[in-house]
Amino acid sequence: MTSSSSSLSLIFFCFMFRLISISDAIVPPNETFHYVNNGDLFFGNEYLIYDSEYAPTYRVLPPYIFPFRLCFYNTTPNAYTLALRMGRYRGATVMPWVWEANRGKPVRENATLSLGSDGNLVLADADGRIAWQTNTPNIGVVGFAILSDGNVVLRDSKGNFVWQSFDHPTDTLLIGQSLRIGGPYKLVSRESVTNNVNGAYSLVIEPKRLALYYKNDMRYWSPSFSELNRRNVMLANVTFKIAETDYVETYFHELEFGLVNARPRFAHTAYLVLGRIQYNSSLSYLRLGIDGNIRVYTYRRNVRTQAWTLLYTLFDKTENVDGGLIFEDECQQPNRCGNFGLCEDSQCVGCPTPNGVFAWSKDCDTKPPGCKPGGFTYYQLKGVDHFTVKYTAGNHFASRSDCESKCSKDCGCLGYFYHTDNSRCWIAHELKTLTRVGNSTHLAYIKTPVR
């Protein structure tokens, strides 16, 4: 037998031995479980002492490590989500849901959560339909745990994570949790307090940026890093962390951006600071909210009421008086002024119409322009931008007539935005919040039906 064939045989033997070892690994009986969603319900109402986010009814499950508890909860009757709650019972303190297994796929009364000897964690409805699972049967899982950082894990005999909830975020990042290229790459907002399905907003990591999107393709925020302007430099990961400053007992939350280059041995780190605190609290979370805003909350262990503190809000009318913190005007949020409205200094200040700008109200909206040629026209607004203009390039070197022609030929286009100083054009399929910018070269043209 040649040396090469001997090496191949050895490699094959080692591979088969590893497969057999993994297949032989089973979850010990004392680590398996089968929980049924039935029994007494707790109530989380914002006016009660014991409270959970979204004011649901809920059932707690045995898996627990301070301050994390696995629960079934619902905000509509008989439509339960399996979720991880953070916090403990305190007066007037809301306990948030920081991870959800089955958003958009609710289960009913008598649904089950089970970990069998094969190592697959399964959420099944009362009729046996599988609503969610980890897809980990017979690959070496020997146990389940909730870790002190809020990571829900399935581990093998060596303690390695075969599966972890940190790789499957919903709308929340906990301390140490990351978004990364080639892995969990986005957070998605919740639709509403009562409707637990994916909402309109997403926070997405891309090779050249971290960005907030409305309905997947309308970018309305992205931080700027000069390093990413270099051709070969890309973003690899973004991690929510807490770091110590040079000052005594002062800490800050940050998003840490890991940058990589095509060249070997290149690595660089950039940061966004998300609020300073006077104590080291790793019990914090970053949330992409129902409204598309980013907020950071931190937990104070030794207070009797209001244990959660809102530490940072991205879209906030607060002035940037704390050096290093990034804030955006609330007008940059797509839905700040509802379906349609003019915004200035974080306030909705007007309702544009073909006959002028009137006082804004929640009823402010445009009329459907229709698709029939000659059935619509445009009215102009000066010194106005769409929420996508600040963080997208638009079409370069376009004439205004070309921009209008493109919108007119697109039945879904509701208006266009044009900068006369640099000949840029943006087509808008949703209008939402328009920002008054005080620059008369920034023009908006809103489609309106011909009477």
N, C-alpha and C positions, 0 to 999 in steps of 0.2 A: 504494500500500500504506500503510495507517495505521500510526502509531507502535506501537500495541498489537500488531498482527499482526507487525510487524518484531521486537518484543521476544520474542514467542512463538517466532518462527522461530529467533532467536539462541539462546534457551534450549534449544530442541529440538536445534539443531546441536551445542551444547556437550555436551548429555546423550549424544547419539549418538557424539560424538568420544570421550568418556570411556569409553563401553561398548566401542568398537572398540579403544581403547588397552589396556583391561584384558584383553580377549579375546586381543589380540596378545601380551601379556606371557606368557612361558613360562619355565620353569625351565631354565637353561643346562645342557648335558650334564654339566659338571663338578660341578654341584650335585645332580644326581639320584643315587639309590642304590637298591640292591636287596639286602637282607641276608636270609640264610636261617638259620633256627634249626636248625643241625646242627653236628656236630663234637664236640670234647672238652668235657666238663663240668667245672666247678670245684665244689668242695664247701665250703659254709659251715657248719661245725659249731662250736658254741660252745666246744668244747674245742681247736679248732685255732687256729693263729696268724692265719690269714687267715679272716675271718669276715664273714658277711652276716646281716642280721636274719632271723629265723625258721629259721635253719639250713637253707637250701635248697641245691639244686644250681642252677647258673646258667651262662650264657654271656654274656660281655661283647661289646658291639657297638662299632664304631669311634667313634661320636660321644662326645666327652669334652671337658670343661673342668674343671679342678680346682675343687672336689672331686667333680664330678658325672659319672656314667657311666651310659649307657643299657645295659640288660641284658634278657635273657630269664631268668626264674627260675621254679622250681617247688618246692612243698612236698609235692606228691603226684605220682606218676609220670605223665609225659607230659601235664601240665596246666600250661602256661606262661603267665606274666603278663609283659607288656612294662612295664618299670618304670625309674624313675630312682633310682640309688643315690648316697648322699652319704657322702664320706669317702675315705680311702685306706688301703692296707695298713699296718697298725700292729699290734704285738703286743697280743693280748688286747683288740682294739678291734672292736666290732660296727658294721658299716656299715648304716645304716637305708635303707629304701625310702621316698622322700619324695613320689613321684607314681607312679600306675599308670594305664595306658591302658585296660585291659580287665578290670578286676575283675569276677568272676562270669561272664566269657566267655573261658575259657582256650583257648589254642591248643596244637597238638601239635608233635612233631618235624617239621621241614621247613616250618614256617610261615614266612611272609615279611613283612618290613617294607620298604615301598618308597615312594619319592617320585618320581613320574613327571614328565614335562614339563608336565603340566596343573596341577601344584601341589597335588594331593591326596595326603596322607600316609595310607597304607593298611596295616593289619595284616590279613593274610589267612591262613587256616588252610591246611594242606597240600592240601586238596581245593579250594581256591579260595574257600571261604566267607569273606566279609568279617566279621571279628570286631569290628573297630573302625576308624574313619576320622575325619578332620578335616572332611570335607564341604567342601573348599575347591577343587574343580576349576574352572579357568578364571575365577578372580576376582583374578588379579594376583600370585599367589605367584611369587617368583623364587628363594627360598632357605630353608634350614633352619638352625637354630642352637640350641645350648644356651648360655644366657647365664651369666655368672658368679654370678648370684643364684639359679640353678636353674630359671629359666623356660625352657621349651622352646617355641620360637617358629617360625612361618612368617612371613616378611616379604615386603613388596612392594619395588618398585624404589626407593622413597623411604625405606625403612627402617621403615615402619609395620608393626605387627603385624596380620596378617590373621587369625591364630589364635595362641593362647598357652595353655600348660598351666596358668598361674595362674588362668585362667577355668574350669578343670575339676579342682578339688581332689578328693582322695579322703578321707583321714583326717588330713591334714597341712597346716599352713601354714608357708611359709618367710618369712624376713624380707622385708617389703614386700608380701606377698600379703594379699589382702582377701577378706572376705565382704561382699556388698552387696545391697541391695534392688534387684530387677530384674536381677540377675546371678547369679554363683555364690553361693548363699545358705546352704549348709550343708556340714559335714563329716559323714561317716558312718563309724562304726567298722568294723573287720574282725571277722568272726565268730569266728575262732580262729587259732591259729598255723598249723594245717594246712589250714584251709578258708577260702580267700580269696574270700569273698562278703560282701555287706553285712551288718553285724552289727545289734545291737538298739539302738545308741546313736547320737544325732545332735546336733551343735552347730549351731543354726539362728539366723540373723538374721531378726528380724521388725520391723515398723514401731515397736513399742513395747518391744522387749527383745531381748537375746541370751540364748538358753536352751539348756539340755541336756535332751534327751528320751530316755525309754526307750520303745521301740516306737512312736515317732512322736507319741504323744499324752499320755504321762505325764511331766510336767515335774518335774525333780528339782533344778534349779539355775538361777538367773538373777540377775545382779548388779543392784543398785538404783541408779538415777540420778534425783535429784529433778527434773531438767529434763524427763524423759520423762513426768512427771505432768501437765505442761501440755498442754492439749487439742491444740494445733496443732503441737507439737514431735514429730518422729519420728526414728528411727534410720535413717541412710542407708548407713553402711558401718562395718566393723570391720577394722582393719589391724594385723597383727603387726609390731612395730617394735622397734628398739633406740635408746635415747636416752641422752645424756650428762647426768650430774647436776652439781650445783654443786661436788662434791668432786673432787679431782684423780684422774684415771685410774679413776673409778668410773662404771659404766654400768648400765643396767637394761633388761630386756625389758618390753614393755608391750603391751597391747591398746589401740589408740586408737579411740575411738568417735566417729564423725562424726555430729553431730546437725543436722537441718535443720528449718526452720519454713516454714509456708505463706506467711509474709510474705517479700518480697524482701529480699535482703542479710543475712538472718539466717544465721549459722553459729556453731556452738559445738563444742568438743571436750572429751570426757571420757576418763579413762584408768583402766586397771587395771594395776597393777604386778605383773609376773610373775617376780621374782627379780633380785637385783643380782649383778654380776660385777665383777672387778677389771681387766678388759681389754675392749676393743671387739671383739666377735666377731659379725660379721654371718653367720657360719656356724652358725646356730641354727635350730631348728624347734620348732613347737608340734604336739603329737600328741593326738588323741582316741583313747585306747587301747581295746583289746579289752574292758577292764573298765569302760569308760565314764568313766574319769578323764582329766583334762587334765594333761599334763606338758610342760615345756619343757626341751629339751636344748641344750647349746652345745658347740662344737668347739674344742679347743685345738690349734693348729697345731704347736707346738714341744715336744710331749711324745712319749715313745717308746711308752708303753702307756696304755690307757684314755683315749683322746683325747676321748671323749664324756663330758660331765658332766651328770648329772641336776640341773637348776638349780631347778626348781619343780614342785610337785605340788599340784593344787587340793584334792583330798580327802586330807587328811594329818593324822595325830594330832599333828604338830608344832604347838607353840603359836605364835601370831602375835606373835613378839617383834621382828620387823623391820617397823617402821612402814610402813604403806601397802600391805602385801601382804595378799591375801585368801586365807584358808584355810577349808575346810569339814571338819567331822568326817567320818570315813570311814563312819559310820553312814548318811550321806545317800546313799551309793551303793546303787542298787537291789539289786545282787547281792552286797553285802558279806557277808551271811550266807546265801548260796545261795538255795534255793527258799523257805525260811522260817526266821526266827530273830529273836531279840530282841537289839538292839545297844545298847551304852552305852560312851561314851568310846572310840569306834573299835574296840571289841572285841565279838565275838559272845558274849553272856553267858547266853542261855537259849533253850530250845525250848518255846514255849507249847503246851499241850494242854488239853482240857476238864477234866483232872484236876490242873492246876497247871503250873507252869513247871519243866522239868527241864533238865539240863545239855545245852548245845548240841553238836551234831555235824553233819557234812555230810549226814547222813541225815535231818535234821529236815525235816518236811514236813507238810502238811495232808492229810486224807482227802477225796476228792471228795464234795461234799455231795449231789450229784444234783439233779434238778429237780422231783421229785414233791412236791406240796403235803403238808405234814405229815411229809415224809421227812427234814427237817433242823431243826436248832435253832441257837442261837448261844451262845457262851460269851464272857464279858467279860474284858478286860484293862484295868487302870487305869494312867494315866500313860504312855500309849503313842501314838505317831503313825506314820502311814504315810509313806513317803519322798516322796510327792507333797504332803503337807500344808503344808510350809514355804513352798513357792513357787507354790501354787495357792489360789484363794479358797474353793473348795468351794461348796456351796449355802447361801445365806444364809437366816436366819429359818425354818429347818426344825425341826420337832419330831423327837425321837428316834424316835417311832413312825412318822412319815412316812419317815424315813430308812431304818428297818428294812423298811417296806413296799416301798419302792423296790428295795432289795436282794433281798427275797424274791421279787419278781415278775421279777427279772432272773436268768435261769438262769446267766449268766456271772459274776455277782457272787459273790465269795468271802468278802466281809466288808464292814463299813462302819465309819467312824471319825467320832466325834461329839464336839464341844466344847460342853459344857453352859454355859460362861460366855458364849458369843456365839451359840449355836444354829446352828452350822455343821456341814455333813454332807459327807463324802467317800465315794463308792462305789468299791470296789477290785475290779478284775477280775483283778489279780495281787497277791499279798501281799508276797512277797520279804522285804526287810529292814524290820523294825519298830524304831523308835527309842524307847528309854525316856527320857521327858522330865521326869519328876519333878513333873508337874502333874496332880493327881487329877481335874481337870475335862476332861482329854483321855482319851477312852474309845475302845477298840477292841472290836468285836463280830465274832467269827470264826465263819463258817458251819461246821457240822460235822454229819455224818449222824447220824440217830437210830438207836440200836442196836436 
